[in-house]
Structure formats: C-alpha cells, structure tokens
Amino acid sequence: MPQLDVHDFAPQLIWLAITFVTLYILMARTALPKIANVIEERRDRISRDLDEAAQLKSDTDKAIASYEQALAEARQKAHAIAQEARDKLNAEIERERQDVDRKIAEKVSAAEARIADATSAALEHVNAIAQETIGAIVDTLIGAQPSQDEISAAINSAQKQK
C-alpha cells in the first residue's frame, strides 16, 4: 500500500496541508459567512419573535386586567341598581301598607261609629220595647195598665242596679 510507505509520508503530508488550507480558505470565505448570516438571521428572528411574544403577553395581561376591572365595575353597578330597585320597591310597599292601614283605620272608625249608632238606636228601641213589654206584662198580671212614667222609673231603677 502506497499510503503506508514511509518515503511517501512527506509529500502526502504536504498535499494534506495544501488541501486542508485550500478547503479551509474556501469554507472561510464562501460557506462560513453564509452559514454565519443564516445563524445571525435566525438569532435576530428568534429575538424579534420573543420580543413580539413578550409584547403580546403584556398586551394580553393589560386586556385581562381591563376586562376584570370592567367586570368588577359592572358587578358593582348591577349591585347598586338591584339595591336601588329593592329600596324603591320597599318604599313603595311601605307607602301602600300605610295607605292600606289608613284605609282600614278609616273603615274601622266608620264601622265603630255605625256600631255605636246602631247600639244607641237599639238601646232606644230596647227601652221602648221594654216599656211596651212591661206594660203588657203588668196589664196581664194585675189587669191594670201602668203609666209611662211608672214604667220608665222601673226601667231606670233596674238599670241602676246593674
């Protein structure tokens, strides 16, 4: 094998060095700058994408905070509206209850007045009926009709004893 021949090592090493240096120069001047540009572009693109993602995340966080704040404000407004409606309804119910109480009190007063009038009228009629009844009883028992003054005196005396 000629590669293992010791006399051929020196020229092989020289050609190896020449080939290596030539390939290295070609790679360093043509391929490596292109690769470096591609790597640099990728690094820049990744950096831009990360910056954009951070910006979008920041925007999203702001939007979420704004949404939560708007939601909290809406809840507070809804609670305030509901409380106002409850207060309004309670006030209206209280007014209606007072009106009903007033009307009932008026009806009770009118009924009491009618009862008092009916009672006094009934008592007047009771006295008249009692006088007629007493007159009829006395007439039946003793055969004589008493006078109205005697009957009234007897009724008044009986009412005083009660």
C-alpha positions as CSV (number, residue, x, y, z in Angstrom):
1,M,0.0,0.0,0.0
2,P,1.5,3.3,-1.0
3,Q,-0.1,5.2,1.9
4,L,1.9,3.2,4.4
5,D,5.2,3.7,2.6
6,V,7.4,5.9,4.8
7,H,9.1,7.6,1.9
8,D,5.7,8.9,0.7
9,F,4.7,10.4,4.1
10,A,6.3,13.8,3.5
11,P,4.6,14.5,0.1
12,Q,1.3,13.2,1.4
13,L,1.5,15.4,4.5
14,I,2.3,18.5,2.3
15,W,-0.6,17.7,0.0
16,L,-2.8,17.1,3.1
17,A,-1.8,20.6,4.4
18,I,-2.3,22.2,1.0
19,T,-5.7,20.6,0.6
20,F,-6.7,21.4,4.1
21,V,-5.6,25.1,3.8
22,T,-7.4,25.4,0.4
23,L,-10.6,23.9,1.7
24,Y,-10.3,26.0,4.9
25,I,-9.9,29.2,2.9
26,L,-12.8,28.2,0.6
27,M,-15.0,27.4,3.5
28,A,-14.0,30.6,5.5
29,R,-14.6,32.9,2.5
30,T,-17.7,31.4,1.0
31,A,-19.7,28.9,3.1
32,L,-19.0,30.0,6.6
33,P,-20.1,33.7,6.0
34,K,-23.3,32.3,4.5
35,I,-23.8,30.0,7.5
36,A,-23.0,32.9,9.9
37,N,-25.5,35.1,8.1
38,V,-28.2,32.4,8.4
39,I,-27.4,31.8,12.1
40,E,-27.4,35.6,12.7
41,E,-30.8,35.9,10.9
42,R,-32.2,33.1,12.9
43,R,-30.9,34.6,16.1
44,D,-32.5,38.0,15.2
45,R,-35.7,36.4,14.1
46,I,-35.9,34.5,17.4
47,S,-35.1,37.6,19.3
48,R,-37.8,39.6,17.4
49,D,-40.3,36.8,17.9
50,L,-39.6,36.7,21.6
51,D,-39.9,40.4,21.9
52,E,-43.2,40.3,20.0
53,A,-44.4,37.4,22.2
54,A,-43.5,39.4,25.3
55,Q,-45.3,42.5,23.9
56,L,-48.4,40.4,23.1
57,K,-48.3,38.8,26.5
58,S,-48.1,42.3,28.1
59,D,-51.0,43.4,25.9
60,T,-53.0,40.3,26.9
61,D,-52.3,40.9,30.6
62,K,-53.4,44.5,30.2
63,A,-56.6,43.4,28.4
64,I,-57.3,40.8,31.1
65,A,-56.8,43.4,33.8
66,S,-59.0,45.9,31.9
67,Y,-61.7,43.2,31.4
68,E,-61.6,42.2,35.1
69,Q,-61.8,45.8,36.2
70,A,-64.8,46.4,33.8
71,L,-66.4,43.2,35.1
72,A,-65.9,44.3,38.7
73,E,-67.4,47.8,37.8
74,A,-70.3,46.1,36.0
75,R,-71.0,43.9,39.1
76,Q,-70.9,46.9,41.4
77,K,-73.3,48.8,39.1
78,A,-75.6,45.8,38.9
79,H,-75.5,45.5,42.7
80,A,-76.2,49.2,43.1
81,I,-79.1,49.0,40.6
82,A,-80.5,46.0,42.4
83,Q,-80.2,47.7,45.7
84,E,-81.9,50.8,44.4
85,A,-84.7,48.7,42.9
86,R,-85.1,46.9,46.3
87,D,-85.1,50.2,48.1
88,K,-87.7,51.6,45.7
89,L,-89.9,48.6,46.0
90,N,-89.6,48.6,49.8
91,A,-90.6,52.3,49.9
92,E,-93.5,51.6,47.5
93,I,-94.6,48.6,49.6
94,E,-94.3,50.7,52.8
95,R,-96.4,53.5,51.2
96,E,-99.0,51.0,50.1
97,R,-99.0,49.4,53.5
98,Q,-99.5,52.8,55.1
99,D,-102.4,53.6,52.7
100,V,-104.0,50.2,53.4
101,D,-103.5,50.8,57.2
102,R,-105.0,54.2,56.9
103,K,-108.0,52.9,54.8
104,I,-108.5,50.1,57.3
105,A,-108.4,52.5,60.2
106,E,-110.9,54.7,58.4
107,K,-113.2,51.7,57.8
108,V,-112.8,50.6,61.4
109,S,-113.6,54.1,62.7
110,A,-116.6,54.2,60.4
111,A,-117.7,50.7,61.5
112,E,-117.3,51.7,65.1
113,A,-119.3,54.8,64.6
114,R,-122.0,52.7,62.8
115,I,-121.9,50.2,65.6
116,A,-122.2,53.0,68.2
117,D,-125.1,54.5,66.3
118,A,-126.7,51.1,65.9
119,T,-126.1,50.3,69.6
120,S,-127.7,53.6,70.7
121,A,-130.6,53.2,68.4
122,A,-131.0,49.6,69.6
123,L,-130.9,50.8,73.2
124,E,-133.5,53.4,72.4
125,H,-135.7,50.7,70.8
126,V,-134.9,48.3,73.7
127,N,-136.2,50.9,76.2
128,A,-139.3,51.4,74.0
129,I,-139.8,47.6,73.6
130,A,-139.1,47.1,77.3
131,Q,-141.7,49.7,78.2
132,E,-144.3,48.1,75.9
133,T,-143.4,44.6,77.2
134,I,-143.5,45.7,80.9
135,G,-146.9,47.4,80.2
136,A,-148.3,44.3,78.7
137,I,-146.9,42.0,81.5
138,V,-148.3,44.3,84.2
139,D,-151.6,44.5,82.4
140,T,-151.8,40.8,82.1
141,L,-150.7,40.1,85.7
142,I,-152.7,42.7,87.6
143,G,-155.2,43.8,85.0
144,A,-154.3,47.5,85.1
145,Q,-152.2,49.4,82.6
146,P,-149.4,51.3,84.3
147,S,-148.5,54.8,83.2
148,Q,-145.4,55.5,81.0
149,D,-143.8,57.4,83.9
150,E,-144.1,54.4,86.2
151,I,-142.7,52.1,83.6
152,S,-139.7,54.4,82.9
153,A,-139.0,54.8,86.6
154,A,-139.0,51.0,86.9
155,I,-136.6,50.5,83.9
156,N,-134.2,53.2,85.2
157,S,-134.2,51.7,88.6
158,A,-133.4,48.2,87.2
159,Q,-130.6,49.7,85.0
160,K,-129.0,51.4,88.1
161,Q,-128.9,48.1,90.0
162,K,-126.8,46.5,87.3
